[in-house]
């Protein structure tokens, strides 16, 4: 039978843990992604989606954990469920960090590739032509 006190405790503490972690992801994820995106709104939008995914996933896990019991009841049951929730939250946080890192790396690579492509297509950016102000062996022979 479900003890209403342990249910309430696990649910309240779980919501607080998830809210704090979601806040940290939201706040620091935006800063982390801003360097990768030229448009801050794009970074903000992606960060909001990732934070929402994290929050909904974790609240679903909390809902399942809050009604699951170990059978022992009371305080040990609450501690066990909170321990499982914290471990799952840590794993989910790690997954979010991996997603943010992969997205940031991909955006930087795309930006660098675009810059290189623009430089190679730019008029007068020939690799065969020496920089201005330097003489080549052929040009020094012409002056003699």
N, CA, C and O atoms as CSV, one atom per row, in Angstrom:
chain,resi,resn,atom,element,x,y,z
A,1,UNK,N,N,0.837,-1.180,0.000
A,1,UNK,CA,C,0.000,0.000,0.000
A,1,UNK,C,C,0.882,1.244,0.000
A,1,UNK,O,O,1.922,1.282,0.658
A,2,UNK,N,N,0.459,2.247,-0.737
A,2,UNK,CA,C,1.203,3.478,-0.897
A,2,UNK,C,C,1.007,4.375,0.321
A,2,UNK,O,O,-0.117,4.713,0.694
A,3,UNK,N,N,2.124,4.749,0.926
A,3,UNK,CA,C,2.115,5.669,2.061
A,3,UNK,C,C,2.085,7.092,1.520
A,3,UNK,O,O,2.979,7.491,0.774
A,4,UNK,N,N,1.069,7.858,1.888
A,4,UNK,CA,C,0.888,9.211,1.354
A,4,UNK,C,C,2.040,10.131,1.764
A,4,UNK,O,O,2.402,11.038,1.014
A,5,UNK,N,N,2.606,9.910,2.925
A,5,UNK,CA,C,3.732,10.736,3.377
A,5,UNK,C,C,4.970,10.519,2.523
A,5,UNK,O,O,5.634,11.482,2.138
A,6,UNK,N,N,5.291,9.256,2.221
A,6,UNK,CA,C,6.471,8.997,1.389
A,6,UNK,C,C,6.229,9.449,-0.044
A,6,UNK,O,O,7.141,9.941,-0.707
A,7,UNK,N,N,5.004,9.282,-0.520
A,7,UNK,CA,C,4.650,9.749,-1.870
A,7,UNK,C,C,4.853,11.257,-1.969
A,7,UNK,O,O,5.467,11.746,-2.918
A,8,UNK,N,N,4.341,11.984,-0.996
A,8,UNK,CA,C,4.454,13.444,-0.989
A,8,UNK,C,C,5.910,13.878,-0.871
A,8,UNK,O,O,6.344,14.801,-1.560
A,9,UNK,N,N,6.662,13.214,0.000
A,9,UNK,CA,C,8.074,13.570,0.182
A,9,UNK,C,C,8.874,13.355,-1.090
A,9,UNK,O,O,9.613,14.240,-1.520
A,10,UNK,N,N,8.728,12.186,-1.691
A,10,UNK,CA,C,9.479,11.884,-2.910
A,10,UNK,C,C,9.085,12.850,-4.023
A,10,UNK,O,O,9.948,13.343,-4.750
A,11,UNK,N,N,7.802,13.121,-4.160
A,11,UNK,CA,C,7.333,14.010,-5.220
A,11,UNK,C,C,7.836,15.436,-5.013
A,11,UNK,O,O,8.324,16.058,-5.956
A,12,UNK,N,N,7.726,15.953,-3.813
A,12,UNK,CA,C,8.151,17.331,-3.542
A,12,UNK,C,C,9.655,17.498,-3.707
A,12,UNK,O,O,10.106,18.446,-4.350
A,13,UNK,N,N,10.428,16.597,-3.137
A,13,UNK,CA,C,11.885,16.694,-3.250
A,13,UNK,C,C,12.307,16.479,-4.700
A,13,UNK,O,O,13.206,17.161,-5.193
A,14,UNK,N,N,11.664,15.539,-5.380
A,14,UNK,CA,C,11.982,15.273,-6.780
A,14,UNK,C,C,11.717,16.462,-7.676
A,14,UNK,O,O,12.529,16.788,-8.542
A,15,UNK,N,N,10.583,17.113,-7.472
A,15,UNK,CA,C,10.267,18.303,-8.271
A,15,UNK,C,C,11.301,19.390,-8.021
A,15,UNK,O,O,11.722,20.068,-8.959
A,16,UNK,N,N,11.710,19.565,-6.789
A,16,UNK,CA,C,12.721,20.580,-6.471
A,16,UNK,C,C,14.056,20.268,-7.150
A,16,UNK,O,O,14.693,21.163,-7.706
A,17,UNK,N,N,14.478,19.011,-7.108
A,17,UNK,CA,C,15.747,18.603,-7.740
A,17,UNK,C,C,15.673,18.836,-9.246
A,17,UNK,O,O,16.599,19.387,-9.841
A,18,UNK,N,N,14.580,18.419,-9.854
A,18,UNK,CA,C,14.420,18.579,-11.302
A,18,UNK,C,C,14.355,20.058,-11.678
A,18,UNK,O,O,14.943,20.461,-12.682
A,19,UNK,N,N,13.667,20.855,-10.909
A,19,UNK,CA,C,13.554,22.289,-11.201
A,19,UNK,C,C,14.915,22.979,-11.123
A,19,UNK,O,O,15.247,23.802,-11.976
A,20,UNK,N,N,15.697,22.644,-10.102
A,20,UNK,CA,C,17.027,23.254,-9.962
A,20,UNK,C,C,17.920,22.834,-11.125
A,20,UNK,O,O,18.610,23.673,-11.703
A,21,UNK,N,N,17.917,21.554,-11.473
A,21,UNK,CA,C,18.760,21.090,-12.568
A,21,UNK,C,C,18.312,21.686,-13.903
A,21,UNK,O,O,19.150,22.068,-14.720
A,22,UNK,N,N,17.021,21.768,-14.130
A,22,UNK,CA,C,16.510,22.376,-15.366
A,22,UNK,C,C,16.911,23.855,-15.435
A,22,UNK,O,O,17.262,24.355,-16.504
A,23,UNK,N,N,16.860,24.545,-14.306
A,23,UNK,CA,C,17.276,25.949,-14.266
A,23,UNK,C,C,18.755,26.076,-14.633
A,23,UNK,O,O,19.131,26.962,-15.400
A,24,UNK,N,N,19.589,25.194,-14.087
A,24,UNK,CA,C,21.020,25.240,-14.386
A,24,UNK,C,C,21.289,24.950,-15.865
A,24,UNK,O,O,22.116,25.610,-16.495
A,25,UNK,N,N,20.592,23.970,-16.405
A,25,UNK,CA,C,20.750,23.655,-17.827
A,25,UNK,C,C,20.311,24.845,-18.673
A,25,UNK,O,O,20.991,25.215,-19.630
A,26,UNK,N,N,19.207,25.429,-18.330
A,26,UNK,CA,C,18.661,26.558,-19.097
A,26,UNK,C,C,19.600,27.758,-19.062
A,26,UNK,O,O,19.886,28.373,-20.090
A,27,UNK,N,N,20.064,28.073,-17.883
A,27,UNK,CA,C,20.908,29.254,-17.726
A,27,UNK,C,C,22.283,29.076,-18.365
A,27,UNK,O,O,22.738,29.942,-19.113
A,28,UNK,N,N,22.939,27.969,-18.077
A,28,UNK,CA,C,24.305,27.783,-18.552
A,28,UNK,C,C,24.356,27.194,-19.964
A,28,UNK,O,O,25.336,27.399,-20.679
A,29,UNK,N,N,23.336,26.482,-20.363
A,29,UNK,CA,C,23.294,25.955,-21.719
A,29,UNK,C,C,23.205,27.064,-22.747
A,29,UNK,O,O,23.801,26.972,-23.820
A,30,UNK,N,N,22.465,28.107,-22.425
A,30,UNK,CA,C,22.333,29.251,-23.326
A,30,UNK,C,C,23.690,29.920,-23.537
A,30,UNK,O,O,24.065,30.235,-24.667
A,31,UNK,N,N,24.415,30.131,-22.456
A,31,UNK,CA,C,25.744,30.729,-22.544
A,31,UNK,C,C,26.680,29.834,-23.342
A,31,UNK,O,O,27.483,30.314,-24.141
A,32,UNK,N,N,26.571,28.539,-23.120
A,32,UNK,CA,C,27.427,27.568,-23.794
A,32,UNK,C,C,27.176,27.554,-25.296
A,32,UNK,O,O,28.119,27.427,-26.077
A,33,UNK,N,N,25.924,27.682,-25.708
A,33,UNK,CA,C,25.590,27.617,-27.124
A,33,UNK,C,C,25.755,28.945,-27.857
A,33,UNK,O,O,25.893,28.952,-29.080
A,34,UNK,N,N,25.745,30.062,-27.144
A,34,UNK,CA,C,25.838,31.366,-27.798
A,34,UNK,C,C,27.115,31.516,-28.611
A,34,UNK,O,O,27.117,32.189,-29.642
A,35,UNK,N,N,28.195,30.900,-28.160
A,35,UNK,CA,C,29.447,30.982,-28.906
A,35,UNK,C,C,29.407,30.217,-30.217
A,35,UNK,O,O,30.191,30.504,-31.122
A,36,UNK,N,N,28.521,29.263,-30.336
A,36,UNK,CA,C,28.461,28.433,-31.537
A,36,UNK,C,C,27.508,28.983,-32.585
A,36,UNK,O,O,27.692,28.732,-33.776
A,37,UNK,N,N,26.507,29.717,-32.170
A,37,UNK,CA,C,25.500,30.231,-33.096
A,37,UNK,C,C,25.731,31.711,-33.333
A,37,UNK,O,O,26.002,32.468,-32.401
A,38,UNK,N,N,25.620,32.114,-34.590
A,38,UNK,CA,C,25.770,33.539,-34.900
A,38,UNK,C,C,24.543,34.318,-34.436
A,38,UNK,O,O,24.640,35.501,-34.111
A,39,UNK,N,N,23.391,33.653,-34.408
A,39,UNK,CA,C,22.150,34.289,-33.967
A,39,UNK,C,C,21.819,33.811,-32.551
A,39,UNK,O,O,21.552,32.624,-32.365
A,40,UNK,N,N,21.827,34.685,-31.559
A,40,UNK,CA,C,21.542,34.270,-30.182
A,40,UNK,C,C,20.151,33.658,-30.012
A,40,UNK,O,O,19.934,32.846,-29.113
A,41,UNK,N,N,19.214,34.047,-30.873
A,41,UNK,CA,C,17.865,33.476,-30.780
A,41,UNK,C,C,17.863,31.992,-31.116
A,41,UNK,O,O,17.088,31.226,-30.542
A,42,UNK,N,N,18.719,31.584,-32.037
A,42,UNK,CA,C,18.822,30.162,-32.375
A,42,UNK,C,C,19.366,29.371,-31.195
A,42,UNK,O,O,18.868,28.290,-30.882
A,43,UNK,N,N,20.384,29.908,-30.545
A,43,UNK,CA,C,20.950,29.245,-29.372
A,43,UNK,C,C,19.915,29.146,-28.262
A,43,UNK,O,O,19.792,28.111,-27.606
A,44,UNK,N,N,19.177,30.224,-28.057
A,44,UNK,CA,C,18.143,30.239,-27.024
A,44,UNK,C,C,17.032,29.238,-27.332
A,44,UNK,O,O,16.558,28.535,-26.440
A,45,UNK,N,N,16.627,29.179,-28.579
A,45,UNK,CA,C,15.559,28.269,-28.982
A,45,UNK,C,C,15.964,26.812,-28.768
A,45,UNK,O,O,15.199,26.029,-28.204
A,46,UNK,N,N,17.151,26.453,-29.214
A,46,UNK,CA,C,17.617,25.079,-29.026
A,46,UNK,C,C,17.750,24.747,-27.545
A,46,UNK,O,O,17.384,23.653,-27.115
A,47,UNK,N,N,18.264,25.674,-26.777
A,47,UNK,CA,C,18.421,25.440,-25.346
A,47,UNK,C,C,17.076,25.248,-24.654
A,47,UNK,O,O,16.953,24.414,-23.757
A,48,UNK,N,N,16.080,26.003,-25.061
A,48,UNK,CA,C,14.733,25.836,-24.495
A,48,UNK,C,C,14.175,24.450,-24.807
A,48,UNK,O,O,13.568,23.809,-23.949
A,49,UNK,N,N,14.386,23.994,-26.039
A,49,UNK,CA,C,13.885,22.668,-26.413
A,49,UNK,C,C,14.585,21.561,-25.622
A,49,UNK,O,O,13.945,20.611,-25.170
A,50,UNK,N,N,15.887,21.690,-25.460
A,50,UNK,CA,C,16.634,20.681,-24.710
A,50,UNK,C,C,16.212,20.700,-23.247
A,50,UNK,O,O,16.048,19.642,-22.639
A,51,UNK,N,N,16.035,21.878,-22.677
A,51,UNK,CA,C,15.602,21.982,-21.280
A,51,UNK,C,C,14.200,21.410,-21.099
A,51,UNK,O,O,13.929,20.741,-20.101
A,52,UNK,N,N,13.318,21.662,-22.042
A,52,UNK,CA,C,11.961,21.117,-21.969
A,52,UNK,C,C,11.983,19.595,-22.060
A,52,UNK,O,O,11.276,18.919,-21.312
A,53,UNK,N,N,12.780,19.057,-22.963
A,53,UNK,CA,C,12.904,17.608,-23.085
A,53,UNK,C,C,13.415,16.994,-21.786
A,53,UNK,O,O,12.896,15.977,-21.325
A,54,UNK,N,N,14.428,17.614,-21.204
A,54,UNK,CA,C,14.968,17.132,-19.932
A,54,UNK,C,C,13.891,17.164,-18.851
A,54,UNK,O,O,13.696,16.185,-18.132
A,55,UNK,N,N,13.202,18.279,-18.742
A,55,UNK,CA,C,12.202,18.438,-17.675
A,55,UNK,C,C,11.059,17.436,-17.810
A,55,UNK,O,O,10.671,16.801,-16.829
A,56,UNK,N,N,10.530,17.294,-18.997
A,56,UNK,CA,C,9.416,16.361,-19.188
A,56,UNK,C,C,9.839,14.916,-18.950
A,56,UNK,O,O,9.104,14.138,-18.343
A,57,UNK,N,N,11.018,14.565,-19.428
A,57,UNK,CA,C,11.519,13.201,-19.209
A,57,UNK,C,C,11.699,12.920,-17.719
A,57,UNK,O,O,11.304,11.866,-17.221
A,58,UNK,N,N,12.293,13.867,-17.027
A,58,UNK,CA,C,12.555,13.654,-15.604
A,58,UNK,C,C,11.264,13.670,-14.783
A,58,UNK,O,O,11.145,12.919,-13.815
A,59,UNK,N,N,10.316,14.495,-15.145
A,59,UNK,CA,C,9.035,14.488,-14.422
A,59,UNK,C,C,8.299,13.171,-14.648
A,59,UNK,O,O,7.633,12.678,-13.737
A,60,UNK,N,N,8.407,12.597,-15.836
A,60,UNK,CA,C,7.816,11.290,-16.093
A,60,UNK,C,C,8.468,10.203,-15.253
A,60,UNK,O,O,7.785,9.339,-14.704
A,61,UNK,N,N,9.782,10.249,-15.156
A,61,UNK,CA,C,10.494,9.283,-14.313
A,61,UNK,C,C,10.115,9.484,-12.855
A,61,UNK,O,O,9.931,8.511,-12.123
A,62,UNK,N,N,9.997,10.735,-12.423
A,62,UNK,CA,C,9.578,11.018,-11.053
A,62,UNK,C,C,8.188,10.459,-10.776
A,62,UNK,O,O,7.941,9.899,-9.708
A,63,UNK,N,N,7.288,10.610,-11.732
A,63,UNK,CA,C,5.930,10.080,-11.544
A,63,UNK,C,C,5.965,8.563,-11.331
A,63,UNK,O,O,5.239,8.028,-10.493
A,64,UNK,N,N,6.806,7.887,-12.091
A,64,UNK,CA,C,6.920,6.432,-11.932
A,64,UNK,C,C,7.573,6.065,-10.602
A,64,UNK,O,O,7.141,5.134,-9.924
A,65,UNK,N,N,8.612,6.804,-10.240
A,65,UNK,CA,C,9.309,6.505,-8.985
A,65,UNK,C,C,8.483,6.847,-7.750
A,65,UNK,O,O,8.615,6.192,-6.716
A,66,UNK,N,N,7.643,7.854,-7.849
A,66,UNK,CA,C,6.886,8.268,-6.667
A,66,UNK,C,C,5.848,7.232,-6.260
A,66,UNK,O,O,5.468,7.172,-5.090
A,67,UNK,N,N,5.383,6.417,-7.198
A,67,UNK,CA,C,4.405,5.383,-6.841
A,67,UNK,C,C,5.039,4.012,-6.678
A,67,UNK,O,O,4.409,3.090,-6.161
A,68,UNK,N,N,6.288,3.874,-7.117
A,68,UNK,CA,C,6.983,2.592,-6.942
A,68,UNK,C,C,7.570,2.538,-5.539
A,68,UNK,O,O,8.074,3.541,-5.035
A,69,UNK,N,N,7.507,1.405,-4.927
A,69,UNK,CA,C,8.057,1.259,-3.585
A,69,UNK,C,C,8.954,0.045,-3.497
A,69,UNK,O,O,8.874,-0.864,-4.323
A,70,UNK,N,N,9.799,0.038,-2.502
A,70,UNK,CA,C,10.688,-1.102,-2.299
A,70,UNK,C,C,10.034,-2.155,-1.428
A,70,UNK,O,O,10.542,-3.270,-1.310
A,71,UNK,N,N,8.934,-1.818,-0.829
A,71,UNK,CA,C,8.249,-2.755,0.037
A,71,UNK,C,C,8.564,-2.569,1.505
A,71,UNK,O,O,7.840,-3.056,2.373
A,72,UNK,N,N,9.665,-1.849,1.783
A,72,UNK,CA,C,10.044,-1.653,3.180
A,72,UNK,C,C,9.208,-0.558,3.835
A,72,UNK,O,O,8.972,-0.593,5.043
A,73,UNK,N,N,8.765,0.402,3.051
A,73,UNK,CA,C,7.942,1.484,3.573
A,73,UNK,C,C,8.736,2.465,4.408
A,73,UNK,O,O,9.862,2.185,4.820
A,74,UNK,N,N,8.148,3.599,4.648
A,74,UNK,CA,C,8.733,4.617,5.513
A,74,UNK,C,C,9.944,5.309,4.933
A,74,UNK,O,O,10.082,5.457,3.719
A,75,UNK,N,N,10.818,5.730,5.832
A,75,UNK,CA,C,11.982,6.526,5.470
A,75,UNK,C,C,12.950,5.797,4.537
A,75,UNK,O,O,13.408,6.406,3.570
A,76,UNK,N,N,13.285,4.523,4.775
A,76,UNK,CA,C,14.193,3.835,3.842
A,76,UNK,C,C,13.648,3.783,2.414
A,76,UNK,O,O,14.410,3.860,1.451
A,77,UNK,N,N,12.349,3.652,2.285
A,77,UNK,CA,C,11.726,3.623,0.963
A,77,UNK,C,C,11.889,4.969,0.265
A,77,UNK,O,O,12.191,5.020,-0.927
A,78,UNK,N,N,11.692,6.052,1.001
A,78,UNK,CA,C,11.848,7.397,0.442
A,78,UNK,C,C,13.292,7.619,-0.003
A,78,UNK,O,O,13.537,8.138,-1.092
A,79,UNK,N,N,14.242,7.227,0.838
A,79,UNK,CA,C,15.655,7.418,0.519
A,79,UNK,C,C,16.042,6.610,-0.719
A,79,UNK,O,O,16.789,7.091,-1.571
A,80,UNK,N,N,15.538,5.399,-0.813
A,80,UNK,CA,C,15.838,4.558,-1.979
A,80,UNK,C,C,15.306,5.186,-3.264
A,80,UNK,O,O,16.019,5.253,-4.265
A,81,UNK,N,N,14.070,5.640,-3.240
A,81,UNK,CA,C,13.494,6.247,-4.436
A,81,UNK,C,C,14.199,7.551,-4.804
A,81,UNK,O,O,14.407,7.832,-5.984
A,82,UNK,N,N,14.563,8.340,-3.810
A,82,UNK,CA,C,15.287,9.574,-4.104
A,82,UNK,C,C,16.687,9.279,-4.639
A,82,UNK,O,O,17.182,9.991,-5.512
A,83,UNK,N,N,17.312,8.248,-4.126
A,83,UNK,CA,C,18.630,7.850,-4.635
A,83,UNK,C,C,18.561,7.450,-6.102
A,83,UNK,O,O,19.410,7.843,-6.902
A,84,UNK,N,N,17.551,6.670,-6.447
A,84,UNK,CA,C,17.368,6.277,-7.848
A,84,UNK,C,C,17.091,7.514,-8.698
A,84,UNK,O,O,17.630,7.643,-9.797
A,85,UNK,N,N,16.267,8.409,-8.206
A,85,UNK,CA,C,15.964,9.641,-8.946
A,85,UNK,C,C,17.226,10.472,-9.166
A,85,UNK,O,O,17.438,10.988,-10.263
A,86,UNK,N,N,18.056,10.606,-8.150
A,86,UNK,CA,C,19.284,11.384,-8.298
A,86,UNK,C,C,20.232,10.750,-9.310
A,86,UNK,O,O,20.860,11.462,-10.094
A,87,UNK,N,N,20.344,9.436,-9.304
A,87,UNK,CA,C,21.202,8.757,-10.275
A,87,UNK,C,C,20.682,8.953,-11.704
A,87,UNK,O,O,21.457,9.211,-12.625
A,88,UNK,N,N,19.391,8.830,-11.871
A,88,UNK,CA,C,18.807,9.030,-13.198
A,88,UNK,C,C,18.937,10.486,-13.628
A,88,UNK,O,O,19.178,10.767,-14.802
A,89,UNK,N,N,18.779,11.410,-12.689
A,89,UNK,CA,C,18.946,12.830,-13.004
A,89,UNK,C,C,20.379,13.117,-13.443
A,89,UNK,O,O,20.602,13.863,-14.396
A,90,UNK,N,N,21.340,12.531,-12.756
A,90,UNK,CA,C,22.745,12.720,-13.133
A,90,UNK,C,C,23.002,12.171,-14.538
A,90,UNK,O,O,23.692,12.809,-15.333
A,91,UNK,N,N,22.459,11.009,-14.845
A,91,UNK,CA,C,22.627,10.435,-16.179
A,91,UNK,C,C,21.964,11.320,-17.240
A,91,UNK,O,O,22.536,11.548,-18.305
A,92,UNK,N,N,20.773,11.810,-16.949
A,92,UNK,CA,C,20.069,12.685,-17.900
A,92,UNK,C,C,20.837,13.991,-18.095
A,92,UNK,O,O,20.904,14.514,-19.207
A,93,UNK,N,N,21.407,14.509,-17.033
A,93,UNK,CA,C,22.199,15.739,-17.133
A,93,UNK,C,C,23.422,15.497,-18.019
A,93,UNK,O,O,23.777,16.345,-18.838
A,94,UNK,N,N,24.053,14.359,-17.855
A,94,UNK,CA,C,25.194,14.003,-18.697
A,94,UNK,C,C,24.803,13.902,-20.160
A,94,UNK,O,O,25.552,14.336,-21.036
A,95,UNK,N,N,23.639,13.333,-20.430
A,95,UNK,CA,C,23.150,13.236,-21.811
A,95,UNK,C,C,22.911,14.628,-22.391
A,95,UNK,O,O,23.246,14.887,-23.547
A,96,UNK,N,N,22.334,15.521,-21.591
A,96,UNK,CA,C,22.100,16.893,-22.046
A,96,UNK,C,C,23.426,17.582,-22.355
A,96,UNK,O,O,23.542,18.269,-23.370
A,97,UNK,N,N,24.426,17.407,-21.494
A,97,UNK,CA,C,25.735,18.012,-21.748
A,97,UNK,C,C,26.345,17.467,-23.037
A,97,UNK,O,O,26.940,18.218,-23.810
A,98,UNK,N,N,26.198,16.168,-23.268
A,98,UNK,CA,C,26.711,15.573,-24.501
A,98,UNK,C,C,26.001,16.158,-25.722
A,98,UNK,O,O,26.639,16.431,-26.738
A,99,UNK,N,N,24.688,16.350,-25.626
A,99,UNK,CA,C,23.937,16.954,-26.735
A,99,UNK,C,C,24.386,18.388,-26.997
A,99,UNK,O,O,24.566,18.787,-28.148
A,100,UNK,N,N,24.563,19.155,-25.934
A,100,UNK,CA,C,24.999,20.543,-26.088
A,100,UNK,C,C,26.405,20.608,-26.690
A,100,UNK,O,O,26.677,21.444,-27.553
A,101,UNK,N,N,27.288,19.731,-26.236
A,101,UNK,CA,C,28.658,19.715,-26.742
A,101,UNK,C,C,28.689,19.321,-28.210
A,101,UNK,O,O,29.385,19.947,-29.010
A,102,UNK,N,N,27.939,18.286,-28.567
A,102,UNK,CA,C,27.902,17.838,-29.965
A,102,UNK,C,C,27.313,18.928,-30.857
A,102,UNK,O,O,27.815,19.161,-31.957
A,103,UNK,N,N,26.266,19.591,-30.404
A,103,UNK,CA,C,25.656,20.662,-31.184
A,103,UNK,C,C,26.617,21.822,-31.350
A,103,UNK,O,O,26.744,22.375,-32.443
A,104,UNK,N,N,27.286,22.191,-30.286
A,104,UNK,CA,C,28.234,23.301,-30.343
A,104,UNK,C,C,29.380,22.980,-31.300
A,104,UNK,O,O,29.771,23.824,-32.106
A,105,UNK,N,N,29.914,21.771,-31.215
A,105,UNK,CA,C,31.007,21.358,-32.086
A,105,UNK,C,C,30.561,21.356,-33.551
A,105,UNK,O,O,31.292,21.830,-34.420
A,106,UNK,N,N,29.384,20.834,-33.824
A,106,UNK,CA,C,28.866,20.777,-35.194
A,106,UNK,C,C,28.667,22.190,-35.758
A,106,UNK,O,O,29.006,22.446,-36.913
A,107,UNK,N,N,28.125,23.098,-34.957
A,107,UNK,CA,C,27.913,24.472,-35.430
A,107,UNK,C,C,29.236,25.165,-35.719
A,107,UNK,O,O,29.354,25.890,-36.707
A,108,UNK,N,N,30.228,24.949,-34.868
A,108,UNK,CA,C,31.534,25.568,-35.100
A,108,UNK,C,C,32.180,25.013,-36.365
A,108,UNK,O,O,32.765,25.769,-37.142
A,109,UNK,N,N,32.083,23.713,-36.580
A,109,UNK,CA,C,32.643,23.103,-37.785
A,109,UNK,C,C,31.965,23.657,-39.034
A,109,UNK,O,O,32.635,23.950,-40.025
A,110,UNK,N,N,30.655,23.801,-38.993
A,110,UNK,CA,C,29.932,24.342,-40.141
A,110,UNK,C,C,30.336,25.781,-40.417
A,110,UNK,O,O,30.484,26.180,-41.572
A,111,UNK,N,N,30.513,26.561,-39.353
A,111,UNK,CA,C,30.913,27.957,-39.537
A,111,UNK,C,C,32.321,28.048,-40.110
A,111,UNK,O,O,32.577,28.865,-40.994
A,112,UNK,N,N,33.238,27.220,-39.616
A,112,UNK,CA,C,34.612,27.219,-40.121
A,112,UNK,C,C,34.638,26.772,-41.582
A,112,UNK,O,O,35.330,27.372,-42.405
A,113,UNK,N,N,33.886,25.720,-41.904
A,113,UNK,CA,C,33.826,25.250,-43.290
A,113,UNK,C,C,33.270,26.320,-44.212
A,113,UNK,O,O,33.751,26.481,-45.334
A,114,UNK,N,N,32.262,27.054,-43.756
A,114,UNK,CA,C,31.690,28.126,-44.569
A,114,UNK,C,C,32.701,29.250,-44.769
A,114,UNK,O,O,32.790,29.812,-45.861
A,115,UNK,N,N,33.460,29.585,-43.736
A,115,UNK,CA,C,34.467,30.639,-43.858
A,115,UNK,C,C,35.578,30.221,-44.810
A,115,UNK,O,O,36.037,31.022,-45.624
A,116,UNK,N,N,36.011,28.969,-44.712
A,116,UNK,CA,C,37.053,28.478,-45.616
A,116,UNK,C,C,36.551,28.480,-47.052
A,116,UNK,O,O,37.278,28.868,-47.967
A,117,UNK,N,N,35.319,28.050,-47.249
A,117,UNK,CA,C,34.744,28.031,-48.593
A,117,UNK,C,C,34.651,29.446,-49.159
A,117,UNK,O,O,34.917,29.655,-50.342
A,118,UNK,N,N,34.281,30.405,-48.339
A,118,UNK,CA,C,34.185,31.792,-48.811
A,118,UNK,C,C,35.563,32.339,-49.164
A,118,UNK,O,O,35.709,33.074,-50.140
A,119,UNK,N,N,36.574,31.982,-48.373
A,119,UNK,CA,C,37.925,32.482,-48.645
A,119,UNK,C,C,38.491,31.877,-49.917
A,119,UNK,O,O,39.199,32.559,-50.659
A,120,UNK,N,N,38.198,30.629,-50.182
A,120,UNK,CA,C,38.730,30.006,-51.386
A,120,UNK,C,C,37.999,30.483,-52.635
A,120,UNK,O,O,38.563,30.441,-53.729
A,121,UNK,N,N,36.753,30.937,-52.494
A,121,UNK,CA,C,35.982,31.450,-53.625
A,121,UNK,C,C,36.158,32.945,-53.825
A,121,UNK,O,O,35.724,33.488,-54.841
A,122,UNK,N,N,36.778,33.609,-52.883
A,122,UNK,CA,C,36.917,35.068,-52.970
A,122,UNK,C,C,37.828,35.441,-54.143
A,122,UNK,O,O,38.846,34.787,-54.370
A,123,UNK,N,N,37.465,36.487,-54.883
A,123,UNK,CA,C,38.306,36.902,-56.017
A,123,UNK,C,C,39.664,37.377,-55.520
A,123,UNK,O,O,39.756,38.105,-54.531
A,124,UNK,N,N,40.707,36.962,-56.208
A,124,UNK,CA,C,42.052,37.378,-55.835
A,124,UNK,C,C,42.646,36.569,-54.714
A,124,UNK,O,O,43.708,36.929,-54.208
A,125,UNK,N,N,42.013,35.494,-54.303
A,125,UNK,CA,C,42.545,34.678,-53.211
A,125,UNK,C,C,43.223,33.448,-53.767
A,125,UNK,O,O,43.029,32.348,-53.250
A,126,UNK,N,N,44.014,33.612,-54.809
A,126,UNK,CA,C,44.688,32.492,-55.446
A,126,UNK,C,C,45.894,32.088,-54.613
A,126,UNK,O,O,46.626,32.935,-54.101
A,127,UNK,N,N,46.085,30.800,-54.487
A,127,UNK,CA,C,47.217,30.298,-53.710
A,127,UNK,C,C,48.509,30.469,-54.488
A,127,UNK,O,O,49.580,30.497,-53.880
A,128,UNK,N,N,48.451,30.585,-55.824
A,128,UNK,CA,C,49.648,30.699,-56.643
A,128,UNK,C,C,50.224,32.111,-56.610
A,128,UNK,O,O,51.406,32.295,-56.901
A,129,UNK,N,N,49.436,33.086,-56.271
A,129,UNK,CA,C,49.868,34.467,-56.258
A,129,UNK,C,C,50.521,34.811,-54.926
A,129,UNK,O,O,49.929,34.536,-53.882
A,130,UNK,N,N,51.708,35.399,-54.914
A,130,UNK,CA,C,52.362,35.758,-53.647
A,130,UNK,C,C,51.701,36.961,-53.016
A,130,UNK,O,O,51.034,37.732,-53.706
A,131,UNK,N,N,51.871,37.136,-51.731
A,131,UNK,CA,C,51.320,38.304,-51.054
A,131,UNK,C,C,51.950,39.580,-51.589
A,131,UNK,O,O,53.072,39.570,-52.095
A,132,UNK,N,N,51.223,40.664,-51.471
A,132,UNK,CA,C,51.674,41.962,-51.959
A,132,UNK,C,C,52.897,42.411,-51.181
A,132,UNK,O,O,52.981,42.247,-49.964
A,133,UNK,N,N,53.868,42.997,-51.933
A,133,UNK,CA,C,55.047,43.530,-51.279
A,133,UNK,C,C,56.216,42.573,-51.268
A,133,UNK,O,O,57.319,42.984,-50.905
A,134,UNK,N,N,56.043,41.345,-51.638
A,134,UNK,CA,C,57.141,40.394,-51.679
A,134,UNK,C,C,57.521,40.131,-53.130
A,134,UNK,O,O,56.674,40.122,-54.024
A,135,UNK,N,N,58.785,39.925,-53.335
A,135,UNK,CA,C,59.213,39.625,-54.691
A,135,UNK,C,C,59.348,38.132,-54.872
A,135,UNK,O,O,59.639,37.403,-53.923
A,136,UNK,N,N,59.138,37.684,-56.078
A,136,UNK,CA,C,59.314,36.282,-56.414
A,136,UNK,C,C,60.592,36.165,-57.214
A,136,UNK,O,O,61.100,37.172,-57.708
A,137,UNK,N,N,61.118,34.983,-57.354
A,137,UNK,CA,C,62.347,34.850,-58.162
A,137,UNK,C,C,62.150,35.396,-59.572
A,137,UNK,O,O,63.080,35.974,-60.134
A,138,UNK,N,N,60.978,35.231,-60.152
A,138,UNK,CA,C,60.735,35.723,-61.508
A,138,UNK,C,C,60.692,37.245,-61.536
A,138,UNK,O,O,61.204,37.849,-62.478
A,139,UNK,N,N,60.105,37.872,-60.548
A,139,UNK,CA,C,59.967,39.321,-60.553
A,139,UNK,C,C,61.291,39.998,-60.300
A,139,UNK,O,O,61.491,41.110,-60.789
A,140,UNK,N,N,62.217,39.392,-59.558
A,140,UNK,CA,C,63.513,40.012,-59.334
A,140,UNK,C,C,64.372,39.911,-60.574
A,140,UNK,O,O,65.214,40.778,-60.808
A,141,UNK,N,N,64.185,38.888,-61.367
A,141,UNK,CA,C,64.938,38.757,-62.608
A,141,UNK,C,C,64.471,39.790,-63.625
A,141,UNK,O,O,65.258,40.235,-64.461
A,142,UNK,N,N,63.229,40.166,-63.564
A,142,UNK,CA,C,62.703,41.151,-64.497
A,142,UNK,C,C,63.274,42.538,-64.229
A,142,UNK,O,O,63.360,43.363,-65.138
A,143,UNK,N,N,63.661,42.793,-62.997
A,143,UNK,CA,C,64.167,44.132,-62.654
A,143,UNK,C,C,65.605,44.330,-63.068
A,143,UNK,O,O,66.034,45.479,-63.175
A,144,UNK,N,N,66.358,43.317,-63.303
A,144,UNK,CA,C,67.787,43.445,-63.616
A,144,UNK,C,C,68.035,43.898,-64.996
A,144,UNK,O,O,69.188,44.051,-65.399
